[in-house]
Amino acid sequence: MNTINITAYNKQKGSDSMPSLAQEKLYTIDDIYSLPDGERAELIDGQIYMMAPPNRKHQTIVRELFSSINSYIKLKGGSCEPFFAPFAVFLNKDDTNYVEPDISVICDKSKLTDKGCSGAPDWIIEIVSPGSRRMDYFTKLFKYRAAGVREYWIVDHEKNRILVYSFETEDTEDYTFADSVKAGIYDDLLINFSNIADL
């Protein structure tokens, strides 16, 4: 999903009254909840990143991945629950980090509240958009690892790439949309990306 850092955006707009050494404002979850209807944003270490609406390909990939994961969990009678964005994840149980991963799988149901997930999901998948590449590959990668996410997938259709990070084993695997990709948190869940590539 495309993201714009609100602090950088405000700096670009410029302001004659702004002191040259002004500190960046630290935003909180209250600022997220105060956004106008229809606007979405994520919060990383007190900085707001506005989110642009996803395109059709992005939504197609989310739909197909979620459907595969949800069907697998139901078939196996699993206890984990998958969610797709917009779904609130309060990564560090603080008021300066709030994300909406494209897909989140939560196995510890004590983390689930009426508002979303309080703490790190077990598995997160982000679908890369042109404006979110740096956020998905770098900012969120380090944030998710530090928060205790067990597995993180970066799905980049434009680059024909699926990166799979297992933070428990410190392994990284690199796949293409011609591959079947195994979910590390399950013994026998394979997702065939060739079925998604041409949709």
ZABA-140686 format. One line per 3 residues: their letters; for each residue x, y, z of C-alpha. Coordinates in Angstrom, 2 decimals, decimal comma, always signed. Last residue first. Layout:
<drentis>
A = X/Y/Z ~ ...
</drentis>
This chain:
<drentis>
LDA = -5,07/-13,01/-12,12 ~ -1,87/-13,93/-13,90 ~ +0,47/-14,39/-10,95
INS = -2,04/-15,83/-8,47 ~ -2,15/-19,49/-9,51 ~ +1,63/-19,37/-10,07
FNI = +1,87/-18,32/-6,42 ~ +1,10/-21,82/-5,15 ~ +0,77/-21,51/-1,38
LLD = +2,01/-24,48/+0,61 ~ +0,71/-25,19/+4,13 ~ +2,11/-28,50/+5,41
DYI = +3,97/-28,07/+8,68 ~ +2,72/-24,62/+9,64 ~ +4,55/-21,59/+11,09
GAK = +7,03/-21,71/+8,23 ~ +4,50/-21,22/+5,47 ~ +5,75/-23,00/+2,37
VSD = +5,92/-21,16/-0,94 ~ +4,98/-22,75/-4,26 ~ +6,96/-21,08/-7,01
AFT = +6,32/-19,39/-10,38 ~ +5,53/-16,09/-8,64 ~ +9,16/-15,96/-7,52
YDE = +10,90/-17,03/-4,30 ~ +13,64/-15,82/-1,91 ~ +14,10/-17,51/+1,46
TDE = +15,45/-15,94/+4,65 ~ +16,37/-17,90/+7,78 ~ +16,92/-16,34/+11,22
TEF = +15,33/-19,44/+12,80 ~ +12,67/-17,64/+14,84 ~ +12,66/-14,56/+12,57
SYV = +11,61/-16,63/+9,58 ~ +11,71/-14,14/+6,71 ~ +10,10/-15,04/+3,40
LIR = +10,74/-12,80/+0,40 ~ +8,36/-13,20/-2,51 ~ +9,54/-11,71/-5,80
NKE = +8,27/-11,05/-9,30 ~ +9,61/-7,45/-9,08 ~ +6,22/-5,83/-9,78
HDV = +4,44/-8,56/-7,81 ~ +6,34/-7,87/-4,59 ~ +5,09/-10,08/-1,74
IWY = +7,06/-9,46/+1,46 ~ +6,42/-12,32/+3,90 ~ +7,14/-12,08/+7,64
ERV = +7,31/-14,93/+10,15 ~ +7,56/-15,08/+13,95 ~ +6,58/-11,48/+14,75
GAA = +8,30/-10,57/+18,04 ~ +8,20/-6,75/+18,06 ~ +11,86/-6,41/+17,06
RYK = +11,36/-8,53/+13,92 ~ +8,21/-6,63/+12,96 ~ +9,91/-3,25/+13,35
FLK = +13,01/-4,30/+11,42 ~ +11,03/-5,57/+8,44 ~ +8,50/-2,77/+8,78
TFY = +11,04/-0,02/+8,18 ~ +13,14/-1,89/+5,60 ~ +11,45/-3,90/+2,85
DMR = +7,84/-2,91/+3,57 ~ +8,42/+0,82/+4,24 ~ +10,94/+1,20/+1,41
RSG = +8,55/-0,46/-1,07 ~ +5,37/+1,31/+0,09 ~ +4,94/+3,87/-2,69
PSV = +5,25/+1,39/-5,55 ~ +2,95/-1,10/-3,77 ~ +4,28/-4,16/-1,96
IEI = +1,88/-6,74/-0,51 ~ +2,67/-7,24/+3,18 ~ +2,21/-10,62/+4,89
IWD = +2,43/-11,01/+8,66 ~ +2,67/-14,20/+10,71 ~ +2,62/-14,72/+14,47
PAG = +0,93/-11,38/+15,17 ~ +2,79/-9,03/+17,54 ~ +1,02/-7,35/+20,44
SCG = -2,51/-6,10/+21,03 ~ -4,45/-7,27/+17,98 ~ -7,66/-5,55/+16,90
KDT = -10,01/-3,05/+18,59 ~ -12,46/-5,60/+20,01 ~ -9,47/-7,42/+21,46
LKS = -7,23/-10,24/+20,26 ~ -3,90/-10,79/+22,02 ~ -5,39/-13,49/+24,31
KDC = -6,14/-15,37/+21,08 ~ -2,49/-16,34/+20,68 ~ -2,39/-17,72/+17,12
IVS = -2,70/-14,45/+15,20 ~ -2,30/-14,39/+11,42 ~ -2,10/-10,92/+9,87
IDP = -2,64/-10,03/+6,21 ~ -2,27/-6,61/+4,52 ~ -0,70/-5,31/+7,70
EVY = -2,50/-2,38/+9,39 ~ +0,03/-0,82/+11,75 ~ -0,02/+1,13/+15,03
NTD = +3,01/+2,14/+17,05 ~ +3,16/+5,26/+19,27 ~ +0,51/+4,41/+21,89
DKN = +2,15/+1,31/+23,37 ~ +1,26/-2,39/+23,28 ~ +4,30/-2,89/+21,06
LFV = +2,64/-3,89/+17,82 ~ -0,84/-2,45/+18,20 ~ -2,25/-4,18/+15,12
AFP = -5,48/-2,77/+13,69 ~ -7,16/-4,61/+10,83 ~ -7,88/-2,74/+7,59
AFF = -6,53/-4,93/+6,26 ~ -6,91/-8,72/+6,31 ~ -7,29/-11,06/+9,26
PEC = -6,26/-14,68/+9,87 ~ -7,10/-16,53/+13,10 ~ -5,04/-19,32/+14,64
SGG = -6,76/-22,20/+16,45 ~ -6,59/-24,71/+13,63 ~ -9,39/-27,06/+12,66
KLK = -7,19/-28,32/+9,84 ~ -9,71/-27,52/+7,10 ~ -10,57/-24,18/+8,73
IYS = -6,89/-23,17/+8,98 ~ -6,24/-24,20/+5,36 ~ -9,29/-22,36/+4,04
NIS = -8,25/-19,17/+5,87 ~ -4,71/-19,33/+4,52 ~ -5,76/-19,96/+0,91
SFL = -8,53/-17,31/+1,02 ~ -6,20/-14,76/+2,60 ~ -3,62/-15,33/-0,12
ERV = -6,20/-15,04/-2,92 ~ -7,87/-11,91/-1,54 ~ -4,61/-10,15/-0,73
ITQ = -3,30/-10,86/-4,25 ~ -6,50/-9,55/-5,83 ~ -6,45/-6,43/-3,62
HKR = -2,93/-5,55/-4,72 ~ -3,82/-6,17/-8,36 ~ -6,86/-3,84/-8,03
NPP = -4,91/-0,91/-6,60 ~ -4,60/-0,07/-2,92 ~ -5,95/+3,24/-1,53
AMM = -3,19/+5,54/-0,29 ~ -1,90/+5,21/+3,27 ~ -0,55/+8,11/+5,33
YIQ = +2,55/+7,37/+7,38 ~ +2,49/+8,95/+10,85 ~ +5,61/+9,09/+13,00
GDI = +5,45/+8,20/+16,71 ~ +7,67/+5,14/+16,51 ~ +5,77/+3,84/+13,48
LEA = +2,13/+4,89/+13,08 ~ +0,03/+3,78/+10,13 ~ -2,52/+5,83/+8,25
REG = -5,99/+5,71/+6,78 ~ -8,27/+8,50/+5,57 ~ -11,90/+7,67/+4,77
DPL = -13,37/+9,57/+7,69 ~ -11,05/+12,33/+8,85 ~ -8,14/+11,27/+11,08
SYI = -8,75/+11,57/+14,83 ~ -8,34/+7,82/+15,50 ~ -4,82/+7,97/+14,07
DDI = -4,04/+11,06/+16,17 ~ -5,24/+9,23/+19,29 ~ -2,84/+6,41/+18,33
TYL = +0,00/+8,79/+19,04 ~ +2,09/+11,31/+17,09 ~ +5,50/+12,56/+18,12
KEQ = +6,02/+15,98/+16,58 ~ +9,31/+16,60/+14,83 ~ +11,46/+19,08/+16,68
ALS = +11,79/+22,62/+15,36 ~ +15,36/+23,67/+14,57 ~ +14,55/+26,00/+11,65
PMS = +11,57/+27,47/+13,51 ~ +8,32/+27,15/+11,50 ~ +6,68/+30,51/+10,81
DSG = +7,70/+30,63/+7,15 ~ +6,12/+27,20/+6,58 ~ +7,02/+24,60/+3,99
KQK = +4,83/+22,21/+2,01 ~ +7,81/+19,87/+1,75 ~ +8,17/+19,90/+5,55
NYA = +4,51/+18,91/+5,95 ~ +5,00/+15,97/+3,60 ~ +8,13/+14,83/+5,44
TIN = +6,20/+14,88/+8,71 ~ +3,20/+13,11/+7,14 ~ +5,30/+10,24/+5,81
ITN = +3,50/+9,06/+2,68 ~ +2,55/+5,44/+2,13 ~ +1,33/+3,46/-0,88
M = +0,00/+0,00/+0,00
</drentis>
